[in-house]
Amino acid sequence: MNTIVWQKVDQKVKETIPFLFTFILVLISIIPIRVPGYTEIAPVFPLISIYHWAIYRPTLLPLWAVFILGILYDLLSGVPLGLYTLVFLSVYGIVVSQRRFIIGKSFLIYWLGYGIIALGAALESWFIASVWYASLLNLQSIFFQYLLSFGIFPIVAWISLRLQQAFFRQEPDAPGQ
């Protein structure tokens, strides 16, 4: 009986790994770096993790968890409340609905898919922030933020893939889930 209880506890702890990893990325994203202008172009690290888990294990990073991560990111980064919550939720929804086109493909396709999604997310965040502040914000900083996120993607994706291989079955969730 004790063995069964511990196996269930072990499984539940493993199921929190995508959320905890993405939460760590939220914290890493808000670490102050003393480089002039960095805060305007800092990569949105949690977006990479949300993209990954939405493709390979959406049941382990459900919509409510993405919502919580978005609220935390908004609160900790000082952007208007709901900005990245909306961006994270829209990215998650789009990726989950289109994941069948990425699963089983090469890393290059996986990365290109992220590039397309991240560009849309960057433009969405720019649009929402511009509406919030009632003025057109600088697109140049959004462009460099996108480039940094796109460039850092292989590192964060590699860590996500290693976590997935270490703790979960090899087959992804069924595309219909």
C-alpha angles and dihedrals in degrees: 000000000000091000092055092050092050091047090054091047090049091051093049091049090050090051090061093058096092091050094045093046091050090047089053088052089052089055093046089051092059098046105123112242116192098227115122111252095005095121091063093052102031111138118251096235097180090061090067092053093045089051092050098048092042088059102040107023113010090159089063094052103037126187094263090055091051088050092052091047090051093051090048092049091049093048095045098042096046098234120138109293110262097021098108091027087065093041093050093046094048092047090048093049094048094046095047090051093049101035094110088072092058105037112100095011128118124280089253091061090045089052094044089051089054090049091056094044093045091051090053090047091050092051091045092052090047091050094047092046091047090052091046093052093036093231137085109264124215109282091196093072091048089051093052091045087054092049092050092048091047091048095048092046097094092057097049091040091052090053091047091050091049091050090050093049093046099049110023141053114272098243116082124234112282110276091239093060 
